[in-house]
Amino acid sequence: MANNTEYGLTSEIYTTDLKKGERIAKRLNSGVVAINTDNYFKSSCPFGGYKKSGMGREYGEIGIQEFAQVKLIAVNQP
């Protein structure tokens, strides 16, 4: 039911069984899943949504990669 939406920015799970919470978190189509909290954010963590939520990722190493263009230059040196 939680995945039956066209958006997926954040989700919250409240449980006393953390293992079960982690299993559910892995199945959610959401860019951020918080377990037993409603406000977990660090600038070193990537932030962004799934589906029609957000436009890519911000923050953290993954966020930086949004602005990078990778190029391989291979040289055969005799």
PASEBA-1860 file (N, C-alpha, C; in nm, 3 decimals):
! residues 78
1> MANNTEYG> 0.083/-0.119/0.000/0.000/0.000/0.000/0.089/0.126/0.000 ~ 0.200/0.124/0.074/0.287/0.242/0.081/0.349/0.275/-0.054 ~ 0.372/0.176/-0.138/0.432/0.200/-0.269/0.330/0.234/-0.376 ~ 0.204/0.233/-0.344/0.098/0.258/-0.440/0.072/0.408/-0.455 ~ 0.174/0.481/-0.496/0.165/0.624/-0.519/0.264/0.661/-0.628 ~ 0.243/0.773/-0.693/0.336/0.815/-0.798/0.454/0.895/-0.741 ~ 0.457/0.912/-0.611/0.565/0.987/-0.546/0.641/0.897/-0.449 ~ 0.757/0.940/-0.406/0.837/0.861/-0.313/0.954/0.939/-0.258
9> LTSEIYTT> 0.926/1.050/-0.190/1.035/1.131/-0.136/1.086/1.072/-0.005 ~ 1.001/1.066/0.096/1.043/1.013/0.226/0.936/0.920/0.282 ~ 0.980/0.830/0.369/0.890/0.739/0.440/0.936/0.729/0.584 ~ 0.844/0.696/0.672/0.876/0.676/0.813/0.817/0.544/0.859 ~ 0.895/0.473/0.938/0.851/0.346/0.995/0.869/0.356/1.146 ~ 0.767/0.321/1.220/0.776/0.318/1.366/0.751/0.175/1.411 ~ 0.849/0.118/1.483/0.840/-0.022/1.523/0.929/-0.048/1.645 ~ 0.899/-0.152/1.718/0.987/-0.197/1.826/1.079/-0.308/1.775
17> DLKKGERI> 1.052/-0.358/1.656/1.131/-0.466/1.595/1.217/-0.406/1.484 ~ 1.341/-0.367/1.515/1.426/-0.299/1.417/1.459/-0.385/1.295 ~ 1.477/-0.514/1.314/1.504/-0.604/1.199/1.388/-0.600/1.101 ~ 1.267/-0.605/1.153/1.148/-0.598/1.067/1.141/-0.461/0.999 ~ 1.173/-0.355/1.074/1.174/-0.221/1.016/1.272/-0.209/0.901 ~ 1.390/-0.269/0.916/1.490/-0.265/0.808/1.443/-0.344/0.687 ~ 1.379/-0.458/0.708/1.326/-0.537/0.595/1.221/-0.457/0.519 ~ 1.134/-0.389/0.592/1.030/-0.308/0.527/1.094/-0.190/0.454
25> AKRLNSGV> 1.193/-0.126/0.517/1.260/-0.010/0.456/1.320/-0.045/0.320 ~ 1.379/-0.163/0.309/1.439/-0.206/0.183/1.336/-0.224/0.072 ~ 1.212/-0.249/0.110/1.106/-0.272/0.010/1.031/-0.145/-0.029 ~ 1.052/-0.036/0.045/0.980/0.088/0.015/1.044/0.161/-0.103 ~ 0.961/0.209/-0.193/1.006/0.290/-0.307/1.011/0.435/-0.263 ~ 1.112/0.467/-0.185/1.126/0.599/-0.127/1.274/0.635/-0.121 ~ 1.305/0.761/-0.148/1.444/0.805/-0.146/1.505/0.810/-0.008 ~ 1.424/0.835/0.093/1.468/0.839/0.232/1.369/0.758/0.315
33> VAINTDNY> 1.420/0.670/0.398/1.334/0.596/0.491/1.391/0.616/0.631 ~ 1.311/0.671/0.719/1.351/0.693/0.858/1.281/0.590/0.945 ~ 1.357/0.527/1.034/1.300/0.428/1.126/1.302/0.488/1.266 ~ 1.185/0.497/1.325/1.165/0.550/1.461/1.210/0.695/1.477 ~ 1.203/0.772/1.369/1.232/0.915/1.375/1.160/0.983/1.259 ~ 1.138/1.111/1.273/1.074/1.184/1.163/1.165/1.292/1.108 ~ 1.287/1.301/1.160/1.373/1.410/1.117/1.520/1.367/1.120 ~ 1.558/1.283/1.029/1.698/1.243/1.020/1.755/1.301/0.893
41> FKSSCPFG> 1.849/1.392/0.908/1.911/1.451/0.790/2.051/1.498/0.826 ~ 2.148/1.457/0.747/2.285/1.506/0.757/2.328/1.547/0.617 ~ 2.403/1.654/0.607/2.443/1.704/0.476/2.536/1.607/0.403 ~ 2.593/1.512/0.474/2.680/1.414/0.409/2.600/1.298/0.348 ~ 2.471/1.295/0.373/2.385/1.187/0.321/2.313/1.234/0.195 ~ 2.304/1.148/0.094/2.232/1.187/-0.026/2.083/1.203/0.002 ~ 2.021/1.303/-0.058/1.879/1.329/-0.039/1.813/1.342/-0.174 ~ 1.702/1.273/-0.195/1.625/1.281/-0.317/1.520/1.173/-0.318
49> GYKKSGMG> 1.428/1.182/-0.410/1.315/1.090/-0.410/1.315/0.991/-0.524 ~ 1.215/0.907/-0.522/1.189/0.811/-0.628/1.069/0.860/-0.708 ~ 1.050/0.800/-0.822/0.935/0.826/-0.908/0.927/0.974/-0.942 ~ 0.815/1.040/-0.914/0.797/1.181/-0.950/0.839/1.277/-0.838 ~ 0.914/1.229/-0.743/0.961/1.314/-0.633/1.106/1.354/-0.655 ~ 1.129/1.480/-0.657/1.266/1.530/-0.670/1.320/1.519/-0.811 ~ 1.442/1.571/-0.824/1.509/1.570/-0.954/1.653/1.526/-0.930 ~ 1.674/1.400/-0.905/1.809/1.351/-0.879/1.840/1.349/-0.731
57> REYGEIGI> 1.969/1.353/-0.700/2.014/1.347/-0.561/2.093/1.473/-0.527 ~ 2.081/1.515/-0.403/2.159/1.627/-0.351/2.240/1.576/-0.234 ~ 2.350/1.643/-0.206/2.433/1.619/-0.088/2.509/1.487/-0.097 ~ 2.613/1.477/-0.018/2.693/1.356/-0.013/2.765/1.328/-0.143 ~ 2.841/1.220/-0.146/2.919/1.181/-0.264/2.827/1.155/-0.384 ~ 2.715/1.092/-0.361/2.622/1.063/-0.471/2.567/1.193/-0.529 ~ 2.539/1.291/-0.445/2.491/1.420/-0.493/2.593/1.492/-0.579 ~ 2.720/1.483/-0.540/2.826/1.545/-0.620/2.833/1.480/-0.758
65> QEFAQVKL> 2.812/1.351/-0.765/2.818/1.279/-0.892/2.713/1.329/-0.991 ~ 2.604/1.388/-0.941/2.502/1.444/-1.029/2.560/1.557/-1.116 ~ 2.666/1.622/-1.067/2.726/1.734/-1.140/2.851/1.694/-1.215 ~ 2.892/1.568/-1.206/3.015/1.522/-1.269/2.985/1.450/-1.400 ~ 3.079/1.458/-1.490/3.070/1.383/-1.614/3.199/1.302/-1.625 ~ 3.185/1.173/-1.617/3.301/1.084/-1.614/3.351/1.058/-1.755 ~ 3.484/1.059/-1.768/3.544/1.032/-1.898/3.666/0.942/-1.878 ~ 3.680/0.842/-1.961/3.796/0.756/-1.961/3.879/0.791/-2.083
73> IAVNQP> 4.008/0.813/-2.060/4.101/0.836/-2.171/4.202/0.722/-2.166 ~ 4.203/0.639/-2.266/4.294/0.524/-2.272/4.404/0.555/-2.372 ~ 4.527/0.537/-2.330/4.643/0.565/-2.416/4.728/0.441/-2.424 ~ 4.763/0.400/-2.546/4.855/0.289/-2.567/4.992/0.348/-2.589 ~ 5.080/0.330/-2.493/5.212/0.388/-2.503/5.310/0.281/-2.552 ~ 5.376/0.305/-2.665/5.470/0.205/-2.719/5.593/0.188/-2.633
END
